[in-house]
Structures are given as structure tokens and as C-alpha cells.
């Protein structure tokens, strides 16, 4: 770990020219005393780092000093810098490693391209933390120690023991065979098998993890994209599915379809049964949802732009919810 920190310190000085001990400590997430010890170690190893006194002083490298790193062309460096702006690494506990890698990417460029690539990366923003309505997109936090154990087991091909808190269940210890890791909208998932059956675990629900010495029972090669798609399909088609008849404003049709599992009998020859316009121009669709709760949630999001025609339990649930809201915001005496 210290060797990586020393390299990062040199790269920071190369990029910024001069930095105070306090600024270096903030960048490296260590104490000022640790920075001073690292500076002494670099000097002893022959790295030409020197201190400048005064109000605007700090530490700097002698002009012309360059580390030996593999060079990249501008397009390759830009691609890596843009990829590094994504927050997926945070889901796997690799945030500090990503920051260190980005320093090395910038330093690997010829000096004439360095500012150009860094400036171009600043012009691109991937997955901002809020959307246009200022709704904050909160990434799930995974403790570094847990993420490190999971990563080691995945890469080494060893069995993994996890203390997992499933929804509405007490945390339990499980021993699994890790297949790979997937991040979706800043949520990290562990794809694994347990007693030969496919299992998917959200990393934020792993309370503790321990890499075991025993080899994992898994194939030598894996297509994670295909595995994720298959598990997603099984998830969407499992549970207590319900099919309901709905009227919807054509302007909100895609919103409804986007949340449903399926739209039944939408073929052209079956349009009169599955999707026909009312006198007011609204559409009638027969749609399937994961379960009753999913159906109620989806229709509630559309407010007055949709109406459940059948089934009665759904109409009752929406009416009761609306009545509760009306009571809460009724005129006070």
C-alpha cells in the first residue's frame, strides 16, 4: 500500500507542480506526518523532491523529472478518463484505486497532450448525482473491507462466506460460489451459486464477508451480460403476477408499458381486445405486473392519466390511497 501511495504522491506533484503537505495529505487521505515521512522516503530513494519555504511554499519535483510509465495516445487516455468518471467503482469499493489509476493515466500522456485530455474529460459528465428535477441519486455504500473480501474471492475463484440480510429476513451466514460482480445504477450485485442454484446478492446487504481457501465450483469462463439478462428475466417473471385492464392517456402509454412486465395481446389483429381507443381517445391495455403491490404502485405514478378498469381489488386500493391523501390535506377547521 505504501508503494502505491508514494507513486501517487509523485504523480500529484508532477501534475500540480507544487503542493503543501496539508494538500497532499487531503489528496492521499493520510495525515500530514505520514506525508512528511513519505517525502523523506522518496528523497532517500533518489527522487528529486524538494521543499520551498514561505506562505506559498510546499513540495515540488525538480523540473524535467519523469516517472517511467507506459504511454497512451490521447484518445485512449480520454476514454479511460471518461470511464473513470463513472461511479461504478464505488459500488465495488474501488474508489481510491480508481483515483490513483486516473493520476497514472494523465501522467502517462506526452506533456503536449496532457492538458488537452484532462480538459476534454471535464467536458463530459456521466451519471450525475442528481437528475433534472434535482432528485438525488444515492449510491449504496459498501464497506471497503467487505468489498475487498468479495473481490478477492471472485478473482481467486474461491468460495465465499457472507453474512447476508435478505429483505424481511434475519441475517444469515451463507457459503456461496462467486461467479462475478455487476453494477446497475450504482448498485453492486454478486452473482453466485449456492448448492448449484443461481443466486444474486446485493452487496449493500452483505454485513460481513470471508474468502475461504476452498476452490469455488464454477465454470472457467462466464458471459456476465448473458447471466445477468437471464437472472433479470427470471426475477421479472417470478412472484404472484397479476394481469389488469387499464385505460391510459396516450401521452402516458410508454410510462405504463415501461413499468409493466408485459402488455398482453397487443398484436394488430387483436387490437380490439387488447388496445382500443375510448371515445375520449384514451387507450385500453391489458398489462401484467410482478404482483398486486407493483400494479398499485405503477397506476399511482400515473395519477389521473390512467384508470384501472379491472380488477376490483386494484380500484379499491387506489381509491383508499387517494382517500387517505385527501383526508391528510383536507381543509382544517
C-alpha positions as CSV (number, residue, x, y, z in Angstrom):
1,X,0.0,0.0,0.0
2,X,2.8,2.5,0.8
3,X,4.5,1.9,-2.5
4,X,1.2,2.8,-4.3
5,X,0.9,5.9,-2.1
6,X,4.5,7.0,-3.0
7,X,3.7,6.7,-6.7
8,X,0.5,8.7,-6.3
9,X,2.5,11.4,-4.4
10,X,5.0,11.7,-7.2
11,X,2.2,11.9,-9.8
12,X,0.3,14.6,-7.8
13,X,3.5,16.7,-7.7
14,X,4.1,16.2,-11.4
15,X,0.5,17.3,-12.2
16,X,0.2,20.2,-9.9
17,X,3.8,21.4,-9.8
18,X,3.8,22.3,-6.1
19,X,1.6,21.2,-3.2
20,X,1.7,21.8,0.5
21,X,1.9,18.9,3.0
22,X,-1.7,19.5,4.0
23,X,-2.9,19.4,0.4
24,X,-1.1,16.2,-0.2
25,X,-2.5,14.7,3.0
26,X,-6.0,15.5,1.8
27,X,-5.4,14.0,-1.7
28,X,-3.9,10.8,-0.3
29,X,-6.3,10.6,2.7
30,X,-3.4,10.3,5.2
31,X,-2.0,12.5,8.0
32,X,0.4,15.3,7.4
33,X,3.0,13.4,9.4
34,X,2.7,10.5,7.0
35,X,3.2,12.8,4.0
36,X,6.4,14.1,5.6
37,X,7.7,10.6,6.1
38,X,6.9,9.7,2.5
39,X,8.7,12.7,1.3
40,X,11.8,11.6,3.2
41,X,11.5,8.1,1.7
42,X,11.3,9.5,-1.8
43,X,14.4,11.6,-1.2
44,X,16.3,8.7,0.1
45,X,15.3,6.7,-3.0
46,X,16.7,9.3,-5.3
47,X,13.5,11.1,-6.3
48,X,14.4,14.8,-6.7
49,X,11.7,16.3,-4.4
50,X,12.5,19.5,-2.5
51,X,10.7,21.8,-0.1
52,X,10.0,25.5,-0.8
53,X,9.6,27.7,2.3
54,X,7.2,30.6,2.7
55,X,3.5,31.3,2.6
56,X,3.0,29.8,-0.8
57,X,5.6,27.1,-0.4
58,X,5.3,23.4,-0.5
59,X,6.9,20.4,-2.1
60,X,7.8,20.1,-5.7
61,X,9.9,18.0,-8.1
62,X,13.0,19.2,-10.0
63,X,12.0,20.3,-13.5
64,X,12.3,17.6,-16.1
65,X,11.8,14.6,-13.7
66,X,9.6,12.0,-15.2
67,X,8.4,8.6,-14.0
68,X,8.6,5.5,-16.2
69,X,5.0,4.7,-17.1
70,X,3.6,3.2,-20.3
71,X,2.4,5.9,-22.7
72,X,-1.1,6.2,-24.1
73,X,-2.4,8.1,-27.1
74,X,-4.8,11.0,-26.4
75,X,-7.9,9.0,-27.5
76,X,-7.0,6.1,-25.3
77,X,-6.4,8.3,-22.3
78,X,-9.6,10.3,-22.8
79,X,-11.6,7.0,-23.0
80,X,-10.1,5.9,-19.6
81,X,-10.6,9.3,-18.0
82,X,-14.3,9.3,-19.1
83,X,-14.7,5.7,-17.9
84,X,-13.1,6.7,-14.6
85,X,-15.7,9.4,-14.1
86,X,-18.4,6.7,-13.6
87,X,-19.3,5.8,-10.1
88,X,-19.4,2.0,-10.6
89,X,-16.1,1.6,-9.0
90,X,-17.5,2.9,-5.8
91,X,-20.0,0.1,-5.7
92,X,-17.1,-2.4,-5.5
93,X,-15.0,-0.4,-3.1
94,X,-12.5,0.6,-5.7
95,X,-12.9,4.4,-5.4
96,X,-9.4,5.1,-4.1
97,X,-7.8,2.7,-6.6
98,X,-9.6,4.5,-9.4
99,X,-8.4,7.9,-8.3
100,X,-4.8,6.6,-8.2
101,X,-5.2,5.0,-11.7
102,X,-6.5,8.2,-13.2
103,X,-3.4,10.1,-11.9
104,X,-1.3,7.5,-13.7
105,X,-3.3,7.8,-16.9
106,X,-2.8,11.6,-17.0
107,X,0.9,11.2,-16.3
108,X,1.4,8.6,-19.0
109,X,0.5,11.1,-21.7
110,X,3.1,13.2,-23.5
111,X,3.2,16.7,-22.0
112,X,1.7,18.3,-25.1
113,X,-1.5,16.1,-24.8
114,X,-1.8,16.1,-21.0
115,X,-3.9,19.3,-20.6
116,X,-5.9,18.6,-23.7
117,X,-7.1,15.2,-22.5
118,X,-7.8,16.3,-18.9
119,X,-9.7,19.3,-20.3
120,X,-11.8,17.2,-22.7
121,X,-12.7,14.8,-19.8
122,X,-14.0,17.8,-17.9
123,X,-16.5,18.4,-20.7
124,X,-18.2,15.1,-20.3
125,X,-20.4,14.1,-17.3
126,X,-21.6,10.5,-16.9
127,X,-24.3,9.5,-14.4
128,X,-24.6,12.8,-12.4
129,X,-25.6,12.5,-8.7
130,X,-28.9,14.3,-9.4
131,X,-31.4,14.3,-12.3
132,X,-33.0,17.3,-14.0
133,X,-35.6,17.5,-11.2
134,X,-32.8,17.7,-8.6
135,X,-33.7,14.3,-7.2
136,X,-30.5,12.9,-5.6
137,X,-29.4,9.6,-6.9
138,X,-27.9,7.9,-3.8
139,X,-25.3,5.3,-4.4
140,X,-25.3,2.4,-2.0
141,X,-22.3,2.2,0.3
142,X,-20.3,-1.0,0.6
143,X,-17.6,-1.0,3.4
144,X,-14.1,-1.3,1.9
145,X,-13.3,-4.4,4.0
146,X,-16.4,-6.3,2.7
147,X,-15.8,-5.2,-0.9
148,X,-12.2,-6.3,-0.7
149,X,-13.1,-9.8,0.6
150,X,-15.7,-10.3,-2.1
151,X,-13.4,-9.1,-4.9
152,X,-10.6,-11.4,-3.7
153,X,-12.9,-14.4,-3.7
154,X,-14.3,-13.6,-7.2
155,X,-10.9,-13.1,-8.7
156,X,-9.2,-16.0,-7.0
157,X,-12.1,-18.4,-7.7
158,X,-12.5,-19.3,-4.0
159,X,-15.7,-20.0,-2.1
160,X,-17.1,-17.0,-0.2
161,X,-18.8,-16.9,3.2
162,X,-21.2,-14.0,3.6
163,X,-23.5,-12.7,6.4
164,X,-26.4,-11.6,4.3
165,X,-29.5,-9.6,5.3
166,X,-32.3,-10.6,2.8
167,X,-35.4,-8.5,2.7
168,X,-37.8,-9.2,5.6
169,X,-35.4,-11.9,6.9
170,X,-33.0,-12.1,9.8
171,X,-29.3,-12.0,8.6
172,X,-27.9,-15.5,8.0
173,X,-24.4,-16.9,7.1
174,X,-24.2,-18.4,3.6
175,X,-21.4,-20.1,1.8
176,X,-21.5,-19.4,-2.0
177,X,-19.5,-19.9,-5.1
178,X,-18.9,-16.5,-6.6
179,X,-19.4,-16.0,-10.4
180,X,-18.9,-12.3,-10.9
181,X,-19.9,-8.8,-10.0
182,X,-22.4,-6.5,-11.7
183,X,-23.2,-2.8,-11.1
184,X,-26.5,-1.3,-12.1
185,X,-27.3,2.3,-11.4
186,X,-24.7,2.5,-8.6
187,X,-25.9,-0.7,-7.0
188,X,-23.5,-3.6,-6.8
189,X,-24.6,-7.2,-7.1
190,X,-22.8,-10.5,-6.6
191,X,-23.7,-13.3,-9.0
192,X,-23.1,-16.6,-7.4
193,X,-24.4,-20.2,-7.0
194,X,-25.3,-21.9,-3.7
195,X,-25.6,-25.7,-3.7
196,X,-25.7,-25.5,-7.5
197,X,-28.6,-23.0,-7.7
198,X,-28.2,-19.5,-9.1
199,X,-28.3,-16.7,-6.5
200,X,-28.0,-12.9,-6.7
201,X,-26.9,-10.9,-3.7
202,X,-27.0,-7.1,-3.3
203,X,-23.6,-6.0,-2.0
204,X,-25.1,-3.3,0.3
205,X,-26.9,-6.1,2.2
206,X,-23.7,-8.1,2.9
207,X,-22.9,-7.4,6.5
208,X,-19.6,-9.4,6.6
209,X,-17.6,-11.5,4.1
210,X,-14.9,-14.0,4.3
211,X,-12.9,-15.5,1.5
212,X,-12.4,-19.3,2.0
213,X,-9.4,-21.4,0.8
214,X,-11.7,-23.9,-0.9
215,X,-11.9,-23.5,-4.7
216,X,-15.3,-22.3,-5.9
217,X,-17.4,-24.7,-8.1
218,X,-17.9,-22.6,-11.2
219,X,-17.1,-22.7,-15.0
220,X,-13.7,-21.4,-16.2
221,X,-15.4,-18.9,-18.5
222,X,-18.5,-16.8,-17.9
223,X,-20.7,-14.4,-20.0
224,X,-21.8,-12.0,-17.3
225,X,-24.0,-10.0,-19.6
226,X,-26.0,-13.1,-20.6
227,X,-26.1,-14.4,-17.0
228,X,-27.4,-11.0,-15.8
229,X,-30.1,-11.0,-18.5
230,X,-31.2,-14.5,-17.7
231,X,-31.5,-13.7,-14.0
232,X,-33.3,-10.5,-14.7
233,X,-35.8,-12.3,-16.8
234,X,-36.4,-14.9,-14.1
235,X,-36.8,-12.2,-11.5
236,X,-39.4,-10.3,-13.6
237,X,-41.4,-13.5,-14.3
238,X,-41.4,-14.8,-10.8
239,X,-43.8,-14.0,-8.0
240,X,-47.6,-13.5,-7.8
241,X,-48.1,-12.0,-11.2
242,X,-51.3,-10.2,-11.9
243,X,-52.9,-9.0,-15.2
244,X,-55.2,-6.0,-15.2
245,X,-57.2,-3.9,-17.6
246,X,-56.3,-0.2,-17.7
247,X,-57.3,3.0,-19.5
248,X,-54.5,5.3,-20.1
249,X,-53.8,8.7,-21.8
250,X,-51.8,8.0,-25.0
251,X,-49.2,10.5,-23.8
252,X,-48.5,8.3,-20.8
253,X,-48.7,5.0,-22.5
254,X,-44.9,4.5,-22.6
255,X,-44.7,5.3,-18.9
256,X,-47.1,2.5,-18.2
257,X,-45.6,0.0,-20.5
258,X,-42.1,0.8,-19.2
259,X,-43.0,-0.3,-15.7
260,X,-45.1,-3.4,-16.6
261,X,-43.8,-6.9,-17.2
262,X,-45.7,-7.3,-20.3
263,X,-48.6,-6.0,-22.5
264,X,-50.9,-8.8,-23.4
265,X,-52.3,-9.4,-26.9
266,X,-51.0,-6.2,-28.4
267,X,-50.8,-7.6,-32.0
268,X,-52.6,-5.7,-34.7
269,X,-55.3,-8.4,-35.3
270,X,-56.1,-8.4,-31.6
271,X,-56.3,-4.6,-31.2
272,X,-60.0,-4.6,-30.4
273,X,-59.4,-6.9,-27.5
274,X,-56.1,-5.6,-26.2
275,X,-55.7,-2.0,-27.1
276,X,-58.5,0.1,-28.4
277,X,-59.2,3.9,-28.1
278,X,-62.1,5.1,-26.0
279,X,-64.4,7.9,-27.2
280,X,-62.0,10.4,-25.5
281,X,-59.0,9.0,-27.3
282,X,-57.6,7.0,-24.3
283,X,-56.2,3.6,-24.8
284,X,-57.2,0.3,-23.2
285,X,-54.4,-2.1,-22.4
286,X,-54.3,-5.5,-20.7
287,X,-51.0,-5.4,-18.8
288,X,-49.2,-7.8,-16.4
289,X,-47.3,-6.7,-13.2
290,X,-45.0,-8.5,-10.8
291,X,-47.6,-8.6,-8.0
292,X,-50.5,-6.6,-6.7
293,X,-48.2,-4.1,-5.0
294,X,-46.4,-3.5,-8.2
295,X,-49.7,-2.9,-10.1
296,X,-50.9,-0.4,-7.4
297,X,-47.5,1.5,-7.5
298,X,-47.4,1.7,-11.3
299,X,-51.0,3.1,-11.6
300,X,-50.5,5.5,-8.7
301,X,-47.5,7.1,-10.5
302,X,-49.8,8.0,-13.5
303,X,-52.2,9.9,-11.2
304,X,-55.3,11.0,-13.2
305,X,-53.7,10.0,-16.5
306,X,-54.8,6.3,-16.1
307,X,-57.6,4.3,-14.7
308,X,-57.7,0.7,-13.6
309,X,-60.9,-0.9,-15.0
310,X,-60.3,-4.3,-13.7
311,X,-59.6,-5.8,-11.2
312,X,-61.8,-4.5,-8.4
313,X,-59.1,-5.0,-5.7
314,X,-56.9,-2.6,-7.6
315,X,-59.6,0.0,-7.9
316,X,-60.3,-0.3,-4.2
317,X,-56.6,0.0,-3.3
318,X,-56.1,3.2,-5.4
319,X,-59.4,4.7,-4.1
320,X,-58.3,4.0,-0.5
321,X,-54.9,5.5,-1.1
322,X,-56.4,8.6,-2.7
323,X,-58.9,9.0,0.2
324,X,-56.1,8.9,2.7
325,X,-54.2,11.6,0.9
326,X,-57.4,13.7,0.6
327,X,-58.0,13.3,4.3
328,X,-54.4,14.3,5.2
329,X,-54.7,17.5,3.1
330,X,-58.3,18.3,3.8
331,X,-59.3,21.8,5.0
332,X,-58.7,22.1,8.7
333,X,-61.5,23.6,10.9
